[in-house]
Amino acid sequence: MFENKAVVVTGAAGFIASHVVDELLSKGSQIIAIDNMRTGQPKIVQEHKKHKNYKFVKEDLLHRDKIISLCKGADFIFHLAANADIRGGIKDTQIDLEQNVIATHNVLEAMRINDIKGLVFSSSAAVYGTQKTFPTPEDAPKVQTSLYGASKLAAESLIEAYSEYYGTQSSIYRFVSVVGERYPHGVVIDFYRKLRKDPKNLEILGDGKQKKSFMYIKDCVAGMMFGASAAKPAGQSSQVFNLGQNYTIEITKVADMIVEEMNLTNVKYHYTGGSVGWVGDQPIVHLSTKKIEALGWSPKTKIEDGIRKTIRYLIDNGVA
């Protein structure tokens, strides 16, 4: 599907998007990589620049006219750029609106003006907010508990509307927490960094009984590629898929695995208390993946193996 195609990847210096770039380059795609480098990893860009089919442009998606120009001639867009800090919206109430909603609108305008018909969008399990149904299906009622989740859901709605207006073939993916090589933020690296500073004590937000699902990065990329290639139902121009695992793991168990991989002993856990770690957090994140599994996709890597691979990567690469 992507062989010899010109593909724009937004957020290309980030964790998930950089792995998408790897996969697309392996398929012979011509990559236009866009990132504002606010949280992008420069070494990823330097590595990808060695490939003749890769062009990197440092640009912010809020600069609409420049994005429209950069997307000219593209066949497909992987829109993976976003504010990645779910908790950040508590202090900066503009960032999710700007980086998740307005940026998405600018990408959609670039697609409309340049007549680009294919889109993949990275959404989040956060759109489900407070839930009573587990595993949570795509059509579950949604009660927003974070500006991040609300902004992702708003971006989804814009994509669906543009798809109907202009015949864009769009695939939207709601992820659980993704782990793996190049992993930059989240509970796994938070615990790792805390233990590097103090190998005998670990603060765990909440009561440690939160049940979360995690997905290994290679499964995440494979799921996106699979869904983008899957035939859409007749008369439907956009599809929404959950991507994740069919089970969860308690946060204290995550801590146990990290302690073990770091070869630490006699670590004392200190819980801050409560059923969630912060305002907007959820005590359970468990998505149903029956919809995409019915088409033939399923994850290959267990949660535990994905977390252990991540810790080994952090250790082996001397991540501080």
C-alpha positions in Angstrom: 0.0 0.0 0.0 2.8 2.4 0.8 5.4 1.2 -1.7 6.9 4.1 -3.7 4.4 6.5 -2.1 5.1 10.0 -0.7 4.1 9.8 2.9 4.1 12.7 5.4 4.7 11.7 9.0 4.0 14.3 11.7 5.8 14.1 15.0 8.4 12.1 13.2 11.2 12.5 15.8 8.9 11.1 18.5 8.6 7.6 19.9 5.8 6.0 18.0 6.2 8.1 14.8 9.9 7.2 14.5 9.0 3.5 14.4 6.4 4.2 11.8 9.1 5.9 9.8 11.3 2.8 10.1 8.5 0.6 8.8 7.6 3.0 5.9 11.2 3.3 4.8 11.5 -0.5 4.8 8.5 -0.5 2.4 10.1 2.0 0.0 8.1 5.0 0.9 9.4 8.6 0.3 9.2 10.2 3.8 8.5 13.9 4.5 9.1 14.0 8.3 7.8 17.0 10.2 8.5 17.7 13.9 8.7 20.9 15.9 11.4 19.2 18.1 9.7 20.4 21.3 10.0 16.8 22.6 11.5 15.1 19.5 14.7 13.1 19.8 17.5 14.6 17.7 19.4 11.3 17.4 16.4 9.7 15.7 16.4 12.4 13.1 20.2 12.0 12.5 19.8 8.3 12.1 17.0 8.6 9.6 18.8 11.3 7.6 21.2 8.5 6.5 18.3 7.2 4.3 18.0 8.7 0.8 14.2 8.5 1.0 13.9 10.6 4.1 13.5 14.4 4.3 13.2 16.1 7.6 11.7 19.5 8.2 11.6 21.3 11.6 8.2 22.9 11.6 5.2 23.4 14.0 1.9 22.2 12.8 0.4 25.5 14.0 2.0 27.2 11.0 -0.8 26.3 8.6 0.4 27.7 5.4 3.8 26.0 5.8 2.2 22.7 6.5 0.0 23.0 3.4 3.1 23.7 1.3 5.0 20.8 2.9 2.2 18.3 2.2 2.0 19.2 -1.5 2.4 16.1 -3.6 1.9 13.6 -0.7 -0.1 10.5 -1.1 -0.7 9.7 2.5 -0.3 11.3 6.0 0.4 9.6 9.3 -0.6 12.3 11.8 1.1 11.3 15.0 2.2 14.6 16.4 0.5 15.7 19.6 1.0 17.0 23.1 2.1 13.8 24.7 1.8 14.8 28.4 -1.7 13.9 29.6 -1.1 15.7 32.9 0.3 18.8 31.2 -3.1 20.3 30.5 -3.7 20.9 34.2 -1.1 23.7 34.2 -1.2 24.7 30.6 -4.8 24.7 29.4 -3.9 25.8 25.9 -1.5 23.1 24.9 -4.0 20.3 24.2 -6.2 22.7 22.2 -3.3 23.9 20.1 -1.2 20.8 19.6 -4.0 18.2 19.4 -7.0 20.1 17.9 -5.8 23.1 15.9 -2.8 21.2 14.6 -5.1 18.4 13.4 -7.3 20.9 11.7 -4.3 22.3 9.9 -3.3 18.9 8.7 -6.8 18.2 7.5 -6.8 21.5 5.6 -3.5 20.5 4.0 -5.1 17.3 2.9 -8.2 19.1 1.5 -6.2 21.7 -0.4 -3.6 19.2 -1.7 -6.3 16.5 -2.4 -4.6 13.9 -0.2 -7.0 11.0 0.5 -5.3 8.7 3.0 -4.8 9.4 6.8 -3.8 7.5 9.9 -4.3 9.3 13.2 -3.0 8.4 16.7 -5.7 8.9 19.3 -5.7 7.6 22.8 -7.5 5.4 25.4 -7.9 8.7 27.3 -10.9 9.6 25.1 -13.0 7.1 27.1 -12.5 8.9 30.4 -14.4 7.4 33.2 -15.7 4.0 32.2 -17.9 1.2 33.6 -17.5 -1.3 30.8 -14.3 -3.4 30.5 -12.9 -4.3 28.1 -14.1 -1.0 26.7 -15.4 -1.1 23.1 -15.1 1.7 20.5 -18.7 2.6 20.9 -18.7 3.0 24.7 -20.1 6.2 26.1 -17.4 8.7 26.9 -17.2 11.0 29.9 -14.2 13.3 29.7 -11.8 13.6 32.6 -8.8 15.3 31.0 -8.2 18.1 28.5 -5.9 15.7 26.7 -8.7 13.1 26.2 -11.2 15.8 25.2 -8.8 17.2 22.7 -8.1 13.8 21.1 -11.9 13.1 20.8 -12.4 16.5 19.2 -9.6 15.8 16.7 -11.3 12.5 15.9 -14.6 14.3 15.2 -12.9 16.7 12.9 -11.3 13.8 11.0 -14.6 12.0 10.7 -16.3 15.2 9.4 -13.5 15.9 6.8 -13.6 12.3 5.7 -17.3 12.6 5.0 -17.0 16.0 3.2 -14.0 15.2 1.1 -13.8 11.4 0.8 -10.7 11.0 2.9 -10.0 7.3 3.8 -9.1 7.7 7.5 -8.0 5.2 10.2 -8.1 6.4 13.8 -6.4 4.4 16.5 -7.0 4.6 20.3 -3.9 3.3 22.0 -3.3 2.0 25.5 0.1 2.9 26.9 2.8 2.1 24.3 6.3 0.8 25.5 9.5 -0.2 23.8 12.7 1.1 22.3 13.0 4.9 22.2 10.3 5.1 24.9 10.4 8.7 26.3 7.7 9.1 29.0 5.2 7.3 31.1 5.1 5.2 34.2 7.8 2.8 33.2 10.5 5.4 32.7 9.2 7.4 35.7 9.8 4.4 37.9 13.2 3.7 36.2 14.4 7.3 36.8 13.2 7.4 40.4 15.0 4.2 41.1 18.2 5.5 39.5 18.1 8.4 41.9 17.2 6.3 45.0 17.6 2.6 44.5 16.0 1.8 47.9 12.8 3.8 47.7 10.1 4.2 45.1 7.2 6.6 45.2 4.1 5.1 43.5 1.2 7.5 42.7 -2.1 6.2 43.9 -2.5 2.9 45.7 -0.6 0.8 43.1 -3.7 -1.3 42.3 -4.5 0.6 39.1 -5.0 -1.9 36.3 -3.4 -0.8 33.0 -2.8 -2.3 29.7 0.4 -1.8 27.8 1.3 -2.5 24.2 4.8 -3.1 22.7 5.7 -0.6 20.0 6.2 -3.1 17.2 2.7 -4.4 17.8 1.4 -0.8 17.7 3.0 -0.1 14.4 1.8 -3.4 12.9 -1.7 -2.7 14.1 -1.7 0.8 12.4 -0.4 -0.6 9.2 -2.9 -3.4 9.2 -5.9 -1.2 9.9 -4.8 1.3 7.2 -4.7 -1.4 4.6 -8.0 -3.1 5.7 -11.0 -2.6 3.5 -13.5 -0.2 5.0 -17.3 -1.0 5.1 -19.2 0.1 2.1 -20.1 3.8 2.3 -17.7 4.4 5.2 -14.7 6.7 4.8 -13.3 6.5 8.3 -12.8 3.8 10.9 -11.9 3.8 14.6 -10.0 1.0 16.2 -8.8 0.2 19.7 -5.2 -1.1 19.8 -3.9 -2.9 22.9 -3.8 -6.1 24.8 -6.6 -8.3 26.0 -5.5 -8.1 29.7 -4.2 -5.7 32.2 -1.5 -5.5 34.9 -1.4 -3.8 38.2 1.0 -0.9 38.6 2.7 -2.4 41.6 3.5 -5.4 39.4 5.1 -3.1 36.8 7.3 -1.7 39.6 8.3 -5.3 40.6 9.4 -6.1 37.1 11.5 -2.8 36.8 13.1 -3.5 40.2 14.0 -7.0 39.0 15.4 -5.8 35.7 17.5 -3.2 37.4 18.9 -5.9 39.8 17.8 -4.0 42.9 16.9 -5.5 46.2 15.0 -4.4 49.4 13.2 -1.5 47.6 10.5 0.0 49.7 7.4 1.2 48.0 5.7 4.4 49.1 2.1 4.9 47.9 0.6 8.4 47.7 -2.9 6.9 48.2 -6.2 7.0 46.4 -7.4 5.0 43.4 -5.7 7.2 40.8 -2.3 8.8 40.4 -3.5 12.3 39.3 -6.5 14.3 38.3 -7.7 12.8 35.0 -6.1 9.4 35.6 -8.2 6.3 35.4 -8.0 3.3 37.8 -8.6 0.8 35.0 -7.6 1.1 31.3 -8.6 -2.0 29.4 -9.7 -1.7 25.8 -11.6 -4.3 23.7 -9.7 -5.1 20.5 -12.3 -7.4 19.1 -13.1 -5.1 16.2 -9.6 -5.1 14.6 -9.0 -8.7 15.7 -12.0 -9.7 13.7 -10.1 -8.4 10.6 -7.1 -10.5 11.4 -4.8 -8.4 13.7 -3.6 -9.4 17.2 -0.6 -8.3 19.3 2.4 -10.6 19.4 4.2 -9.4 22.5 2.9 -9.9 26.1 2.7 -6.9 28.4 5.4 -8.3 30.7 7.8 -8.9 27.8 7.2 -5.4 26.4 7.9 -3.8 29.7 11.1 -5.8 30.2 12.3 -5.0 26.7 11.8 -1.3 27.5 13.8 -1.4 30.8 16.6 -3.3 29.1 16.7 -0.7 26.3 16.8 2.2 28.9 19.7 0.4 30.8 21.6 -0.6 27.7 21.4 2.9 26.2 22.3 4.7 29.5 19.1 6.7 29.6 19.3 9.0 32.6 
